[in-house]
C-alpha cells in the first residue's frame, strides 16, 4: 500500500508540475522583464529614441503600451518590408508592446501609388497582410486607414493642421519619399497632417517607424500637447541599404548621416537594387554577387549591413564556407568578430557574399513557399506582379 501511495503521489506531482509549466508558458515573457531589459530590446535595433527616459516611463506605467507602423500598399514586398520589419515586430512584442499595422490605403491614393487606383491599392493591401502572415507575424491588429477615418479623425486632422505652420508642413512632405520640389498637388499637404493624426487615432504611446518617417513623429510630439493630447515616444528603426550601397544625401533630412541612410535605403520601386521575398535562390545569389561590397570596408557596405541587421538577428551564427587554401570554413557567433576579420582583410568579399546569400534565402524561403502553395496568396501575388508600379 505504501508503494502504491508513493507511486500515486509521484504521478500527482508530475501532473502538477506539467500544469505549472503549461501555465507559465501562457504568461507573456514580458512579465519577467524589468524596465531596463525592455528598453535594451528597443535600443538594440533603434537608430534613435526620443526620448529613452520617456520610453522607460511608458514601460513603468503600462504593461501593454501601443505602437504602430503604417505602410502604403504599393508594389511587391522586399527584404525591409517582408523580412526585416517582421523581425522587429517580434522583438517589440517580447516587451509586451501591442502592435498595430496600419494599411494606409488613402495615403497611397494621395501619393499616387498604383496610379491612384483605390481598388488596386486595396488589393495590394490584402497582399501585404499575406506577406506578414507568411513571415510569422502574429497577434497584431490589421487596420485599414479608410475604415478608421471617422468624424473624430478628421477633427483631429484639422486640429493638427491649425497648429502647424505652412513651412513646417512643407518640411514634413519628405515622409512621402519625395523631395519638396517633387510636390505638385495640394492633396499632398494633407499627408503629414493625416499621418500625425494616425498616431493619436490609434492611441499610440510609441511610434515605431523608419528613419524616413521621423518628421511626422516629431510633429506629433510638438502638436500633441497643444491640442490636449499626449507626446508620443519616437523610436526610429534602421533602414536596410540598397544593393548599390550608399548614395549622396538627397535632402530628406538636415542631419547628413540620417539623410544618407534614407537616400541609400533599399526601395521596391528600384528592383535592380532590391531583393524581394519572391526571388528564387538563384536570383538572390546573383543579386548579392553583384552587390557593392568593397574589401576591408564596413561602413556603407550593404552586405555587412544585411549580416548585422538580418542574419545575426535571425540566426545564432553565420558560417563562411571556403576552400582550405583560403583558410577553410569559419563560423562567427558574433557580428563584432565578423566585422574585425573582414576589416583586416582576412575574409574575402566573395566568401562573405556567398554566406549572406544562403542565409537570406533561408529567411525568404517560407514566404516564397507560402505564395507558391496557398491559392489566395498566389492569386494576390500575380495581381500585384502584373500591376504597373507608380512611384
N, C-alpha and C positions, 0 to 999 in steps of 0.2 A: 504493500500500500504506500509506503514511504517513497519507494522508487517511482511509482506511478505519479505521486503528487509532485515530486521533483521534476519529472518529465513534463507534466502538465504546466507547472509553474514556469519552466524554461520556455515552453511554447507560448505561454501568455506574454512573457517578456519580449519574445521575438515579435509577436503581433503588435505589442505596444510600441516597440522600437520602430517597426515598419510604419506604424501610424504617425509617429512623431516625425520620421524622415519625410513622409508624404506631406505632412502639414507644413514642415519647414520649407519644403520645395515650393510650396504655394505662396510663401511670403516673399515679397519682392526683395531682391538683393540690395536695393537702395535703403531698406530699413536697417541694414547693418553698417551703412556708411555714415561717417560723420561729415560735417560740412566741408572740411578741408579735403577729404577724399573725393567728394563730389566735384568740388572746384577744380581739383587736379585733373579729373577726367576731361572737363571742359577746356582747361588750359592746354591739355595735350594736343589738341587739334586747332585751337583758336589762334588766328593771326593777331586778333585784337579783341580785348574785352573792355567795355565801357559801362561800368567800372567793375573791377574784381571785387571790391568791397561791397558794392551793391548786389553783386551776384551771390555772395555769401549771405547777405541779409535775406535774399529771396529763399535760399535753401534753409535758412534758420526759421523762417516763418511759414513756409509752405512745403508740405510733403510731396505734392504733385504740381509744381509750377507748370505753366503752359508756355510752349514755344511753337513756332511755325516756320515753314518755308513755303514760298509761293513760286509757281512755275507757269510761264506762258506755254500753253500747248502749241508746239510747233516742231516739226521735224523728228527724225529718228533719234533714239536715245544713245548717247555716247558715254564714255567712262565717267566723267564728272557727275552725270545725272544718274546713270544706271548702276554704277558700282560704288563710287566714292561717297555719294550722298547717303545711300542706304547704310554704309559703314558708320557714318557719323550719327545717323538717327539711332542706330543700335547702341552706340556709345552713350548718347544722351539719355536713352531710356534706362540705362543702368543706374542713373542717378535718381530715377523716379519721375523724370520730366514727362509730361503728357504732350504728345506731338500732334500737330495739325498740319496736313498737307493741303495747301490752297491751290486749287486748279483755277488759274487766273484767266478764264476764257475771255472776259471783256477786256482785259489788259492786252491780250493777243490781238483782239479786234482793233483797239486803239493803236497798237503798234504795227498794224497792217501785216501781221503774220498770217500765213496760209491765204494770202491775197485778201485778207479781211473778211473771209467767208466763215460766218459763225457756225454753220453746220459742219464744215470741215474741222474747225477748231475744236468743237465738242467731241468729234470722233477721235481726234488726236489725244484729247484729254482721257478718253477711255483707254486708249493705247498706253498712256503714261501709267495709269493705275495697274495695268497688266505687267508693265516693266517692274514696278515697285513690288508687286506680289511675287513675281518670279525671282526678284533679288532677295526675298525673305523678309521684306518689311511687314511687320505685324503690329497690331494694337495702336493704329493711328486713325485719326479721323480724316476722311477724304471730303473736302468741302468745295463745292463749286461757287466761284465768286458771284456768278449771275443769279444764283438761288439765294444768296445771302444779302443782296443789296436792297434792303427794305427801306422804309421811310427814315428810320433812325440812322441807317448807314449814310444816306445822302445828307442828312442833317449834319452828321459828323464831318463829311467831306466839305460842306460849306464852312463849318466852324474852323476846320484846319486851314482852308483857303483864306479865310478872313484874317487869320493870324500868321500868314506867310506873305512876305513881300514878293513882287514880281521877279526881282533879282535873285532871291533865294530859290524860288520855284524854277527859274531858268537853270540855275546851277544843279538842281536835282534831276533835271531831264536826262542826265547821263546814265541813270539807273536803267534806262531802256536799252542800253547797249548802243547808244547813238551819241555822237558829239553834238554840241549846241548848233553848229552850222548845218546839221542834217535835219533839223526840225522844220516841218512845213505846215503842220495843221494845229489849229487852236486846241483840238481834242487832246493833243499830246500833253498839254498843260494839266489836264485832269489826272494824268497818270500818277505823278508823285503825290498829289493830294489824296488820291484813292489808296495808294499803297500805304501811306501813313495812316489812313483811316483803317485799313485792314488790321493793323496791329491792335487797335482798340476794339474793333468789331469782334475779333477773335479772342479778346481778353487775354492777350499775351503778356506774361511777365518778362519774357526774354525774347528777343528777336535773334534768330539763328540763320543767317543767310550768308552768301558770298561777299567778299570784299567789295564787289561791284555794286552792292545794294546799300552800302553803309550810309549814303547821304540821306536816303529816305528814313532810315532808322534814327539817325541823328536828329532829323527834323521832328520825328515823333517825340524824342526826348525834350526838344525845345518847346514844342507846341502843347504837349500833353498837359503840363501843369497850368498853362494859360487858359485851357478850356475845361478845367475842373477834372481832368483825368490824371493818369499816373505817368511816371517817367520809366519806360522800359529799359532793361539792361540790354546792351547791344553786344552780341557775340558774332564776330565775323570770321568765317572759316576760310581756309586756304583755297586757292583756285588752281587746279591741275594745269600744267603747262602744255601748250601746243607741241606737237612732234617737231615743229620747226625751231623750237627754242624761243629765246627772249626776243621781244620787239621793243623798239624805242617807245617811250611813253607817248600816248596819243591824246592826252588832255582830258582823261576821265576824272582824275583827282589831282589836287595840288601837290600832295605828297608823291615824289617821284618813284619811290620804291613801290608804293601801293599802285600807282598809275601803271608802272611797268608790269606788275603782276596781272592787272586787269587786261592790259593791252596784249599780253602774251598768253592768255588763257586758251585752253582747248575749246574750240567753238564748233558746234554741229553744223553751222552754216558754211564751214570750210572743211569739207570732207577729206581733202587730201592730207590735212594735218591733224585728223582726229581718228580715234578708234571707237567703233560702235559695238554695241552689245550683240549685234547680228553678224559681225565679222567672223569669218571662218578662222581656224587655226593658222592656215597658210597666209591669209590676209593680215592677221595680227603680226605674224613673224616677218612678213615682207615690210609692213609699215614701220615696225620697230627697227628693222635692219637699216632703213633709210633715214631714221630719225637723227636729229642733231645730237651728238654725244662726243664732245671733244675730250681727248685723252688728258687725264690728270685733273680735269676741271669739274668741280662740284657745283658751283653757283650757276644758276640758269641752265642747268643740264636736265632736260626733260626725263631722261632715263633714270637718273638719280632721284628725280622728283617722284616718279612712279614707285621706285623702290621704297622710298621713305613713307609716302602717304598712302600707298595701296598695299604693297606686298608685306611690309613689316606690320601693318595694321591688320592684315588678314591671316598671316602665317607666322609660325614661331621662328622660321628660319628661311634663308634663301640659299639654294645650292647652285654653285657655279661649276658646270661640267666643262672640262678642258683636257686636252691631251697631256700625258705625263711630261713630255718635253717642254711644255709651257707651265709646268708646276703642278699638274694634276688637279683633281676635283678639290674644291674648298667650300666649306659651309660657314655661313655667317648667321649668328643668332642675335645680332645687334647692328643697327644701321651705322652706328659710330665706327665699328670695326670695318665695315664695308667702305665707308667714306674714307677712312685712313688709308686702307690698302689701295683704293682707286687713286686717291690724290698723290700717292707715292709712285704711281706708275707700275704697280705690281699686279694690276688687273687690267686686261685689255678691254677696250670698249666693245669689241665683237663678242667676247665671252659674257660680259655683263648683259648685253642686249639679248643674247640667246636665253639666258636665265629669266630675265624680266618678261620676255615674250611668252615663255612657258607658263609662268605664274599668272600673268594677265589672262591668258587663255583659260586657266583653271577658274578664274573669277567670273569670266564671261560665260563659260560653258553651260551652267544651269539656266541662265536667262535665255541663251541662244536655243537650248533644247526645248524650253517652255514654248517658245514661239514657233518651233518646228513641229511640236506634237499636240498642242492644245488648239482646237479648231478656232475658237473665238479669238485667241491671241494671234494665230496665224493670219486670220482674215483682217484683223486690225493692222498688223504689220504690213501686209500687202497694200492696204489702203493708204497708209502713211507713206510707204515707199514710193507709191505711184503719184503722190501729190507733188506739185511744184512747190518747193520751199521758198518762201519770200522772206527777205531779211527786213 
